[in-house]
Amino acid sequence: MTGKSDLWEALAGEHAAALRGLGLPIRYRPGDVILREHEPSTHAVLLQEGIAKVVVSAETGHEVILGLREGPDIVGEMAALDGRPRSASVIAKNEVTATIVTADQLNAFLDTHPEVLRTLVRILTARLRQSDQARLDMASQNVLQRIATQLVNLAEQLDTSPESPDPASSPLPITQGELAAMVGSSREAVAKALTLLRDQGVVTTGRGHIAVIDLPTLHALAAGNSQ
């Protein structure tokens, strides 16, 4: 899982303003569906502020969370580019401000800004590789390793700064149920693993959030090194 999108570095200054200027500003409340799985692709969404989760429906009917996206970032770009139905839903975790850009607007912009197109291709390639790695982790890691891996990824992606004087002041906006959906495990197994991590001083937990306190130990646990 990447950190904040490199796309916005390529969209520095006038490029970013130009792309946002093409679209329609919109604001989402927590729980609002930004993009819906299987729907026709007519647009992409530029997240400016806020956090959204990317989810798919498993054959069992359960929700599987693929990851979180924090503005500034872009979602729905792959479907907007290839015209195929949405492969996942995107749901606002908190207040999200964004801009809707139609597929035609996005494609026309990329045609005239090849440097942005190259960056977007790199981002899509990185996300595909991360998806492959996530499937490998699911098959080869135990529950504690998968949880540690996800918490490391989220802490680094969302830059929660566990090395700060009070890392608990910037917790990950994720529930235990959502973490279970990310790692493909039951809530009970996740609760047991989080209790172990909390007892070791690696994380703290609260209502609707988890704070990473000891990132090096999480890295070690993700690699299979017991503490």
N, C-alpha and C positions, 0 to 999 in steps of 0.2 A: 504494500500500500504506500502510495507516494505521499509526500508532504503537499503543501499548498501548490496548486498547479503551476508548472513552468510556463503554461500558456500565457499567464498574465505578465511574465517577464518579457515575452515576445510581443505582448500587447501594451507595452509601456507607453505612457503619454498619449499621443494623438491616435494611435491605433486602437487603444482600449476605448477611448472616447468615441471614435468613429463607429466601432462595432456596437457599443451600447446605444449610440444615437440612432441606429437603424431600428431598434426594437421597441417593445412596449414595456414600460416599467410595471412591476407587479409586486405585491407583498403577500406572503403566505403566513398563516398562523400555524402553531404547532399541531401536527396531525394532518394538515392539508396535503392532499396528493398533488405533487408537482407534475409528475409524469406517471402514466399508468401502464403496467405490463400488458403486452399484446395489442395495444391501441395503435392505429395508424400513425406514422411519423410525419408530422407537419412542421415541427419546430424543435429547436434546442433552447435550453434555458441557461443564461449566464447568472450564476449565483454571485451576488455581491457581498452580502453579509449573512451570517447564520449558518446553521448546520442541517444537513439532510441525510437520511439513510437510504441506501440502495437495497431493494429487497426483491426476491423472486418467490414464487409459490412452488413448493415441492409437490411431487405427485401425491404425497400423503395429505396435502392440504395445509401443511405447516409452512410458516413463513421462514425463509432463509435470508439472513442479512449478509449481503456481500461486502458492505463497508459503509463508511461515512464520507461525506463530501462537505468541505467547509469553504465558504466563499473567501477570496475570489476563486471560482472554478467554473467549469462548464459541465452540464449533464445533458444527456439526450443527443450528444453530437454524433455518435455512431449511426443511430437510426436516421437522423436528419441527413447524413451524408449518403447512406446506401438505400434509403427509402423503404426499408423493411420495418415490420411492426416492432414496437418496443420490446426489448429483451428483459426489462426489469422495471419495477416501479421505483419512483423517488418520492420520499415522504419527508415533509419538514419536521425536524426535531424541535426546533424553537422558532422564533420569529425570523423569517427569511425575506430579505429584499433581493429582487432579481430583475432580469430583463428577458423577455421572450423574443427570440430572433427566429424568423421563419427559415425553413430549409433553403428556400431560394435566396434569401438575404445572406445566409451563412455561406452558401456555395459561391455566390458572387463575390463576397468579401475575400474568401480564400483564393479565388481565381486571380485577384488583383494584389494579394499579399502572400506570395509564395513562402516567405520566411515564417509566417504564422502557420501555414499549412504544414511545413516541415516539423514545426514544434508539436502540432496537434497529432501528427503521425507518430512521433516519438512517445507522446503521452499514451496514445491508444496501444502502441506496442508494449509499453511498460505495464499497462493494466492487464493485457492478455498474459504476459509473463507472470504477473502477480497472481492471476487466476489459476494458472497452471501450478504455481508453487503452493497455493492454498489447497488445491486438491491433493497434492503430494503430502502436505502436512496433515491433512485430514486422515489420510490412509496410514501414515507412518508414526504419528505422534500420539501419546496418550492424552487424556483430557487435560491434565495439568500443563503439559507442554503446549497444547493448542491454546489454552487460555493465556498462558504467558506470552506466546507469540502474538496473539491478537492485541493484548494490552500494550506490548512493546510497539506494535505497528500503530495503534491508535495514539499512544502518547507522543510518538515521533511525528506522526502525520498532523496532529492537532496542536503540536508544540505546547504541551502542558507544563514544560519546564520542571521536571522532578528535582532538578538540582537547585531550585530556588529556595529561599529561606523557609517558605511555607508552601510546599507542593500541593497540599490538600486544598489550598485556596483556588486551584484551577483544575478541578476534577474532570474526568471524562464524562460527557453527557450520555451515559449508557446504563441501562438497567441490567440486572442479572438475567432477566428473561431474554433481553436482546443479545447479551453475550452468549447465552446458551444457543440462540439461533445462529450466531456467527460460527460457533465451534462445532455445531452438530451434536450437541449433548443435551441431557436433561437438565432442568433447572436444579434438581436435587444435587446432581453431580457437580454442577457449577458452584452452587452454594457451599458444598463441602470443600471444594478447591479454594474458593475465596476465603473461607474461614481459616484454612491453613496459611494462606498468604497473609491474611490480616494478623494472625498470631505471630508470624515471623517478622512483622513490621514492613512488609513489602508493599502493601496497599492499605487504604482505608476505604470503607464503603458507607454509603448513606442512601437516602431515599432517591432513587433515580440516577445515581452516579457512583463512579468508582475513581478514586484518586491513586495515582501511581506515586509511591514514596521512594522506592529503591529500584531504579531502572536497571543497574548492573546485575542485580540478583535475578530480575525477570529475564534478562538476556541469557543468563546462565541456565535458568530453568527451561527456557525455550530450546536451548541447545541440548537439553537432556542431562545437565549436570545438577544433581540433587544437592540441596543445601542442608 
